[in-house]
Amino acid sequence: MFETLQDRLGGILDKLRGRGALSEADVSEAMREVRRALLEADVALEVVRTFVDKVKERAVGVEVVKSVTPGQMVVKIVHDTLVETLGSEADPISLAAAAPVPILMVGLQGSGKTTTTAKIARRLATREKRKVLMASLDTRRPAAMEQLATLGRQVEVEVLPIVAGQSAVQIANRAMQAARLGGYDVVMLDTAGRTTVDEALMAEVADVRRATNPHEVLLVADALTGQDAVNTARAFDTALGITGIVLTRVDGDGRGGAALSMRAVTGKPIKLLGTGEKVDALEDFSPQRLAGRILGMGDVVALVERAAAEIDHEKAAQAAEKMRKGQFDLEDLRGQLDQMSRMGGMSGMMSLMPGMAQMKKQMAGANLDDSLLKRQKAIIDSMTRSERRNPDLLKASRKKRIAAGSGTKVEEVNRLLKMHRQMADVMKMLGKGKRGPLAGLGAALGLGKGGMPPVPPDALKNLGGGLPGGGLPPNFPGAPGGMPGLPPNFPGLTGGKNPFKK
């Protein structure tokens, strides 16, 4: 998400960062480039004008002139204005009403409304520990009700039984009655959509709204539709009075204009972002964190949240004990590769790390992509158990067999073994110190004292040893050896050579 905007703004602001002094002409020139970048990212024209005017007004003021680093101050002003445009504060789904709390899901057909309904239901059931009932009010689209029933079984959330011949309002009333009798906390009402906004659609949804008096009316909008998504949001808000927006398919939108325009145009908050097809691919919307991503500052909070959700603490404790004893074999490496895949793969994690936006070309040249993880796992899977536990057994003939079995080359097998040796050496050194390899994990995940340490813009320099303050454990992806495929001597971390580059 925001790849185009991130690249353009990053280049513009990098020119300002190193400047010792800034004139009004310098700021005006930069703002013209920012304006062009925002328009190319499909941000609404009215939002672009307001954004550029605010930044320019603040950037040519006394605050910047008297600043020790004017370029950095302009970057801060752009960041703060982005946060303001996106809504300043996170605004999660509200359940502050008498149970059962009705949540009405509206939107156009094809926006991912039914899937998003199931995602939110799963989130409320697992995170908030609420008893949730889902009901499909879509009597027009073929198999719409069956789709929600299938998703309900997948996310383990109850779905209202289908009764043929009922209208949308009748289904909604039946769902509310069933929820009251069944002691449910939340009722998710998935309404019908159309290919375009029309009077029939709005009239039906308005009838359901009057019948159920929902606490939240969430518009599901497809980020890939750009300005059309903004126009859709305006139309639904005018007709129904939506309380929030859920943007879907943000993982496939390189421009991000819809997200930047939504809040400013409708005045309604973006509450959640759909980041993929999986039932858990849903993120809280945070203006501060999203602004950081757009400007290439990363989103370490999201990275830690993913780790908290994916790390198996029992296995982590077992791995920590092995590493404390200086034991780190290829089976342990295989586990870390799996963990990285679950956390979004290399590209997904890199996008959340501070400073990684400036290393895209270097990473692309080194062929560091998610296919590398798959090849590395294939190599390890082609080994026998004894070979994985004792890599010293791997002589030339065995390497040829492993390369043939994994569809790779012997050179790739050698590079993997070299990376494993580097990681094993680091683990041995850490095992001899006072802090174990997983020391600080509780703090990193917000479970211990101190919580998440502040991350300065130059945190990339510290990735080789975890984040400042030791908040992230050494075997956390990004720390020494913790990034499979990105060893401690990767260029940009310690200045070493890249062992993966031929």
C-alpha positions in Angstrom: 0.0 0.0 0.0 1.1 3.6 -0.7 4.2 2.4 -2.7 3.8 5.1 -5.4 3.2 7.9 -2.9 5.9 6.6 -0.6 8.5 6.6 -3.4 7.6 10.1 -4.6 7.3 11.8 -1.2 10.5 10.0 0.0 12.5 11.4 -2.9 11.1 15.0 -2.4 11.7 15.1 1.4 15.1 13.5 1.2 16.3 16.6 -0.8 15.1 18.8 2.1 16.5 16.7 5.0 20.1 17.6 4.3 19.6 21.3 3.7 21.1 23.7 6.2 18.6 26.5 5.4 15.4 26.7 3.5 14.0 29.7 1.6 10.3 30.2 0.8 11.2 29.3 -2.8 12.7 26.0 -1.6 9.5 25.1 0.2 7.2 26.2 -2.7 9.2 24.0 -5.1 8.9 21.0 -2.7 5.2 21.6 -2.3 4.6 21.7 -6.0 6.2 18.2 -6.1 4.1 17.0 -3.2 1.0 18.3 -4.9 1.8 16.4 -8.0 2.7 13.2 -6.0 -0.7 13.3 -4.2 -2.7 13.8 -7.4 -0.8 10.9 -9.0 -1.7 8.8 -5.9 -5.4 9.5 -6.7 -6.0 11.8 -3.7 -9.1 14.0 -4.1 -8.2 17.5 -5.5 -10.0 19.3 -2.7 -7.9 17.3 -0.1 -4.7 18.0 -2.0 -5.3 21.7 -2.0 -6.1 21.8 1.7 -3.1 19.6 2.6 -0.5 21.6 0.5 -1.8 24.9 1.8 -1.5 23.8 5.5 2.0 22.4 5.0 3.2 25.5 3.1 1.7 27.9 5.7 3.5 26.0 8.6 6.7 25.4 6.7 7.5 29.0 5.9 6.8 30.1 9.4 9.2 31.2 12.2 9.2 27.6 13.6 11.2 26.3 10.5 13.4 29.4 10.1 14.6 29.1 13.7 15.0 25.3 13.6 18.5 23.8 13.7 17.6 21.4 10.9 14.9 23.1 8.7 14.7 20.2 6.3 13.9 17.8 9.2 11.3 20.2 10.5 9.5 20.3 7.1 9.4 16.5 7.1 7.8 16.6 10.6 5.3 19.2 9.4 4.4 17.0 6.4 4.0 14.0 8.8 1.8 15.9 11.3 -0.4 17.2 8.4 -0.8 13.7 7.1 -1.9 12.5 10.5 -4.3 15.4 10.7 -5.7 14.6 7.3 -6.1 10.9 8.2 -8.0 11.8 11.4 -5.4 12.4 14.2 -6.7 9.6 16.5 -7.6 6.0 16.0 -11.3 5.3 16.2 -12.1 1.6 16.8 -15.5 -0.1 16.5 -17.7 0.9 19.4 -19.7 -1.7 21.3 -20.8 0.8 24.0 -24.5 0.0 23.9 -26.9 -2.5 25.4 -26.6 -6.0 24.1 -27.2 -7.2 21.5 -25.3 -4.5 19.7 -26.3 -4.3 16.0 -23.6 -3.5 13.5 -24.9 -2.8 9.9 -22.5 -3.6 7.1 -23.2 -1.6 3.8 -21.4 -1.2 0.5 -21.3 -2.0 -3.2 -21.2 -5.5 -4.6 -17.7 -6.8 -5.0 -16.1 -4.6 -2.3 -15.5 -7.6 0.0 -18.5 -6.8 2.4 -19.4 -10.4 3.2 -15.8 -11.5 3.8 -15.2 -8.3 5.9 -18.3 -9.1 8.0 -16.9 -12.5 8.9 -13.4 -11.0 9.6 -14.9 -8.4 12.0 -17.1 -11.1 13.7 -14.0 -13.3 14.2 -12.1 -10.3 15.6 -14.8 -9.5 18.1 -15.2 -13.1 19.1 -11.4 -13.8 19.6 -10.1 -10.4 20.8 -13.0 -8.9 22.5 -14.4 -12.3 23.8 -17.9 -11.3 22.5 -20.6 -13.7 21.5 -21.4 -12.8 17.9 -24.3 -13.7 15.6 -24.0 -13.0 11.8 -27.0 -12.7 9.5 -27.1 -12.3 5.7 -29.7 -9.8 4.5 -28.8 -10.3 0.8 -31.8 -11.8 -0.8 -30.7 -10.9 -4.3 -27.2 -12.2 -5.0 -27.1 -16.0 -5.7 -25.5 -18.0 -2.9 -24.9 -14.8 -0.8 -26.4 -16.4 2.3 -24.6 -19.7 1.8 -21.3 -17.7 1.5 -21.8 -16.2 4.9 -22.7 -19.6 6.3 -19.5 -21.1 5.0 -17.4 -18.2 6.3 -19.2 -18.6 9.7 -18.0 -22.2 9.9 -14.5 -21.1 8.9 -14.3 -18.3 11.6 -16.3 -20.4 14.2 -19.0 -17.7 14.5 -22.8 -18.5 14.6 -24.8 -17.6 11.5 -28.6 -17.0 11.5 -30.4 -20.0 9.8 -31.7 -19.3 6.3 -35.5 -19.0 5.9 -36.6 -18.8 2.2 -38.9 -16.0 1.1 -38.2 -13.4 3.8 -37.3 -9.8 3.1 -34.2 -8.0 4.3 -36.1 -6.3 7.1 -37.8 -9.5 8.2 -34.4 -11.3 8.4 -33.0 -8.3 10.4 -35.8 -8.4 12.9 -35.5 -12.2 13.2 -31.7 -11.8 13.8 -32.3 -9.3 16.6 -34.9 -11.5 18.2 -32.6 -14.6 18.0 -29.7 -12.6 19.5 -31.8 -11.4 22.4 -33.1 -14.9 23.1 -29.6 -16.5 22.6 -27.7 -14.0 24.8 -25.6 -12.7 22.0 -23.4 -9.6 22.5 -23.2 -8.4 18.9 -25.3 -8.9 15.7 -23.5 -8.4 12.4 -26.0 -7.6 9.6 -24.6 -8.1 6.1 -26.8 -6.2 3.7 -27.1 -6.6 -0.1 -25.0 -4.6 -2.5 -25.3 -3.4 -6.1 -22.8 -2.7 -8.8 -23.6 1.0 -8.4 -25.4 3.2 -5.9 -29.1 3.3 -6.7 -32.4 4.2 -5.1 -33.5 0.6 -4.5 -30.3 -0.2 -2.7 -30.5 2.9 -0.5 -34.2 2.4 0.3 -33.7 -1.2 1.4 -30.7 -0.4 3.6 -32.6 2.6 5.0 -35.5 0.3 6.0 -33.1 -2.1 7.8 -31.5 0.8 9.5 -34.9 2.1 10.9 -35.9 -1.4 11.9 -32.7 -2.3 13.9 -31.3 1.1 14.9 -27.7 0.0 14.6 -25.0 1.3 16.9 -22.5 1.2 14.0 -23.1 1.6 10.2 -19.9 0.5 8.6 -19.2 1.2 4.9 -17.0 -1.4 3.2 -15.1 0.3 0.4 -12.6 -1.1 -2.1 -9.4 0.9 -2.0 -8.5 -0.2 -5.5 -11.4 1.9 -6.9 -9.6 5.1 -5.9 -11.8 8.2 -6.4 -14.9 6.0 -7.0 -14.5 4.7 -3.4 -14.6 8.3 -2.1 -17.7 9.1 -4.2 -19.4 5.9 -2.9 -18.6 6.9 0.7 -20.1 10.3 0.2 -23.3 8.9 -1.3 -23.8 6.3 1.5 -23.1 8.9 4.2 -25.6 11.3 2.7 -28.3 8.6 2.5 -27.7 6.6 5.6 -25.3 8.5 7.9 -22.4 6.0 8.2 -20.4 5.9 11.4 -17.2 4.5 10.0 -15.4 3.0 7.0 -13.5 -0.3 6.4 -11.1 -0.1 3.5 -10.5 -3.4 1.8 -7.7 -4.6 -0.6 -5.3 -2.0 0.7 -2.5 -4.5 0.2 -3.1 -4.3 -3.6 -3.3 -0.5 -3.8 0.1 1.1 -4.6 -1.4 4.6 -4.6 -3.5 4.9 -1.4 -5.4 8.0 -2.5 -8.7 6.6 -1.2 -7.4 6.3 2.4 -6.0 9.8 2.3 -9.3 11.3 0.9 -11.9 9.3 2.9 -11.7 11.1 6.3 -11.3 14.6 4.8 -14.2 14.2 2.3 -16.8 12.4 4.6 -15.6 13.5 8.0 -16.1 9.8 9.1 -13.3 7.8 10.5 -11.6 4.8 8.8 -11.8 2.1 11.5 -10.2 -0.9 9.9 -8.0 -1.9 6.9 -8.4 -5.2 5.0 -4.9 -6.4 4.1 -5.5 -9.7 2.4 -7.9 -12.6 1.8 -7.3 -14.5 5.0 -9.8 -14.3 7.8 -7.3 -12.7 10.1 -6.0 -10.1 7.5 -7.6 -7.1 9.2 -5.7 -4.2 10.9 -6.7 -1.4 13.1 -6.5 1.9 11.4 -4.0 4.3 13.1 -3.4 7.7 11.5 0.0 8.1 13.2 1.3 4.7 12.1 -0.1 5.0 8.6 1.6 8.4 8.1 4.8 6.8 9.3 4.5 4.1 6.6 3.8 6.6 3.9 6.9 8.6 4.8 9.0 5.4 5.0 9.4 5.6 8.8 8.0 2.1 9.2 5.4 0.8 11.6 7.2 -1.2 14.4 4.0 -1.4 16.4 2.3 -3.4 13.6 5.4 -5.6 13.4 5.3 -6.4 17.1 1.5 -7.0 16.9 2.1 -9.6 14.2 4.8 -11.2 16.3 2.5 -11.3 19.3 -0.2 -13.1 17.2 2.1 -15.5 15.4 4.8 -16.5 17.9 4.2 -19.7 19.8 5.5 -18.8 23.3 6.0 -22.5 24.3 8.1 -23.1 21.2 9.9 -19.8 21.7 10.9 -20.8 25.2 12.2 -24.2 24.0 14.2 -22.4 21.2 15.5 -20.0 23.8 16.8 -22.8 26.0 18.5 -24.5 23.0 20.1 -21.3 21.9 21.3 -20.6 25.5 23.2 -23.8 25.3 24.7 -22.8 22.0 22.5 -25.2 20.0 21.0 -23.9 16.8 20.5 -26.4 14.0 18.7 -26.3 10.7 15.4 -27.5 12.2 15.5 -24.3 14.3 16.2 -22.2 11.2 13.3 -23.9 9.5 11.1 -22.8 12.3 12.2 -19.2 12.0 11.5 -19.3 8.2 7.9 -20.5 8.9 7.5 -17.8 11.5 8.6 -15.2 9.0 6.1 -16.5 6.4 3.3 -16.3 8.9 4.2 -12.7 9.8 3.8 -11.6 6.2 6.9 -12.8 4.5 10.1 -10.8 3.9 8.4 -8.0 1.9 5.6 -7.6 4.4 7.9 -7.3 7.3 10.4 -5.0 5.5 7.6 -2.6 4.8 7.0 -2.1 8.5 10.7 -1.6 9.4 12.0 1.9 9.9 14.3 3.1 7.0 13.6 0.1 4.7 12.0 2.3 2.1 15.4 3.7 1.3 16.8 0.2 0.7 14.4 -1.0 -1.9 16.8 -0.9 -4.8 19.5 -2.6 -2.8 17.2 -5.4 -1.7 15.9 -5.8 -5.2 19.4 -6.2 -6.5 20.1 -8.8 -3.9 17.0 -10.8 -4.9 15.7 -10.6 -1.3 12.0 -11.5 -1.9 9.5 -14.0 -0.5 10.5 -16.6 -3.1 13.9 -16.8 -1.3 12.1 -18.0 1.9 10.4 -20.8 -0.1 13.6 -21.9 -1.7 15.4 -22.0 1.7 12.6 -24.0 3.2 12.7 -26.4 0.2 16.4 -26.9 0.7 16.0 -27.8 4.4 13.0 -30.0 3.7 15.2 -32.0 1.2 17.6 -33.0 4.0 17.3 -36.0 6.3 16.6 -35.4 10.0 20.2 -36.3 10.9 21.5 -33.7 8.3 19.3 -31.0 9.7 20.5 -31.7 13.2 24.1 -32.0 12.2 25.0 -29.8 9.3 28.6 -31.0 9.4 27.4 -34.2 7.6 26.7 -32.2 4.5 29.6 -32.9 2.1 29.6 -32.4 -1.7 27.6 -35.5 -2.7 24.9 -34.8 -0.1 24.7 -31.2 -1.2 24.1 -32.3 -4.8 21.3 -34.6 -3.7 19.7 -31.8 -1.7 20.0 -29.3 -4.5 18.4 -31.8 -6.9 15.6 -32.6 -4.4 14.8 -28.9 -3.8 15.0 -27.7 -7.3 17.9 -25.4 -6.5 21.6 -25.2 -7.1 24.5 -26.3 -4.9 25.5 -22.7 -4.6 22.2 -21.9 -2.9 22.7 -24.8 -0.5 26.1 -23.4 0.4 24.7 -19.9 0.9 22.0 -21.3 3.3 24.6 -23.2 5.2 26.8 -20.1 5.5 23.9 -18.1 6.8 23.2 -20.9 9.3 26.8 -20.9 10.6 26.7 -17.1 11.0 23.4 -17.3 13.0 24.7 -20.2 15.1 27.8 -18.2 16.0 25.7 -15.3 17.1 23.5 -17.5 19.2 26.5 -19.1 20.9 27.8 -15.6 21.8 24.4 -14.5 23.1 24.1 -17.7 25.1 27.2 -16.9 27.0 26.0 -13.4 28.0 23.7 -12.4 30.8 20.7 -11.8 28.4 19.3 -14.8 26.7 18.3 -14.8 23.0 14.7 -14.1 24.0 15.4 -11.6 26.7 13.2 -8.6 26.3 10.4 -10.5 24.4 7.9 -9.7 27.0 8.7 -6.0 26.9 8.7 -6.1 23.1 5.2 -7.5 23.1 4.0 -5.1 25.8 3.8 -7.9 28.3 6.5 -6.8 30.7 7.8 -3.5 32.2 8.5 -0.7 29.8 6.5 -2.1 26.9 7.6 -1.0 23.5 10.6 1.3 23.4 10.5 4.5 21.3 11.9 4.0 17.8 13.9 6.9 16.4 14.0 7.6 12.6 17.5 6.1 12.4 16.5 2.8 14.1 17.7 1.0 10.9 21.2 1.5 12.1 20.4 -0.6 15.2 18.6 -3.5 13.4 21.8 -5.5 13.7 21.4 -5.6 17.4 17.7 -5.3 18.0 15.9 -2.0 18.5 17.3 0.6 20.9 16.9 -0.4 24.5 17.0 -4.1 23.8 13.2 -4.2 23.5 13.2 -6.7 20.6 15.0 -10.0 21.4 18.1 -11.0 19.3 16.2 -13.8 17.5 13.3 -11.5 16.6 13.2 -11.0 12.8 15.5 -8.0 12.1 18.0 -8.8 14.9 21.3 -10.7 14.4 20.4 -13.9 12.7 16.7 -13.4 13.4 16.0 -12.3 9.8 16.3 -15.5 7.7 17.8 -14.5 4.4 19.0 -11.2 5.9 22.2 -12.0 7.8 24.0 -9.6 10.2 26.5 -8.5 7.5 23.8 -7.5 5.0 24.7 -4.1 3.4 23.1 -1.3 5.3 23.3 -3.0 8.6 27.0 -3.5 9.3 28.4 -2.6 5.9 29.4 -6.2 5.2 29.0 -8.1 1.9 25.8 -9.8 1.0 26.3 -13.6 0.9 23.3 -14.1 -1.3 24.5 -11.9 -4.2 26.3 -13.9 -6.8 
